[in-house]
Amino acid sequence: MLLKKKEQVEIKISKHIDDLRGIDDVLGDPRSWSPEELKEVCNNIAFHSEGEVEEIEYITLNFLIKNFFYLLHQTGLYNPQRKLWTHLAQTRKVIFQPFTKIPKKHKENTRITDIILEDHQKKFIKVRLVFPGSEIPYHGFSELISSVPSKCMGLIYISEQRPTVKVSDSINKKINAEDAYNRYKSPLSENCSLNLMRYEVDKTEEGNKYTYRLIHPNLGKEVEAKLCLGHS
């Protein structure tokens, strides 16, 4: 049984050390940054929580702001998905809120959280995170992509399950995947790109180890970043 958390939780994001460069400094001239410099600014981030979040929520937030930002740059995917990538660097507030539209018969074994990444202008990325052990394959996915608000810069669906053929077909139709550029931009609207990720959880003596993989857009190889952190 997956325990439900009903309250909304907020986390503020800032530089860890104000005098050092942050990830938003990368935006002006992305091509000039080396991998080492990029890692340094991705680590100069502090999270200030106003409530308790679960381990999977905290680890996923770390992955998105630090590792995914880095991966987008290193793979070149930041070019077609420039607005989403830019927004990751400019996120200042993160809201965790339970996704409650779950059928009654599955409520005990399915848990989903929406993670909203906001900037100062209230533009946002919405991340739908499905907890480990949840029963329903890609529940809430169709609802997520059906209507995209004007201030939404990106939608991301994250699950431990692989997407079904139905989900893949619906994405290809929605983004017009026959167009080569759209396969990577993955546009749901003029401003909003869609990404799918899959995670794996390995239990070790030191704690849980999480591996995230970008599965859409398909870059022709498995793109992954490993994050092994405890809840703190």
Phi, psi and omega in degrees: 000131178266120180289140182264141175244121189267333187281153175274140181235141178242146174230131176264147182240135177210180173289146173287317176235113188300325185283349178263161181290150178244177186293336178290344175290341180289334191296329185294319182213073187302325186291341184276354186267130176279161176303322180294316178296321181296319178297322180298314182287329177292336178271351179270057184228137177239141177249130181241103187271141175252021179177176182272138173237160180283162181303312183297327179290314181293317179296319180295319177298315176303314180301313184295311186287325184260296188288317182291321175303315179297315181296319178300320180292312187289331178272349184084000181292344179295337179293303178291335180250045187298321183292320177294315181298316178299318182294323177304318181290335185256008178295130180240339179220139179236130181245128175255122178221136182296139170271118192254356183277069182240131180305144185305321184289346181251359188299328182286338187236019177221130177220133183223138176239138170265128178250117183255120180257111186251147169257188183292340181264010181069012169288153189208161166246135176252127179245121176260112185252120178264127183289154175302141177087358180292144191277319195273121180296122175054040177293137180082002181287311181301319179296325183296317186264000186287328182217118185253115178297154185297331181269007181274121181264351180181149173235133181228129177247128185233126182212162173276352181266152174281148179293143176285166177300322179298317179295314180299317180295321181293325178294310183302322178289318184294321185264000185057062186293350176293336175280126186300318181292321181296333179300331181259323175292325179051057188278129170264340174204184180300325185257346194246125175253152181249136173227143173245138177228152177233138179241157173234146179241121175249126180271123179237173179296332181276351183129184181286138175245127184250134174239125180251138178233134174277118182250344171212128000296151179275113183269009177089355176205162180283120177259121184221156173223132182260134181228115181242090184229148171271165178287130180217000000 
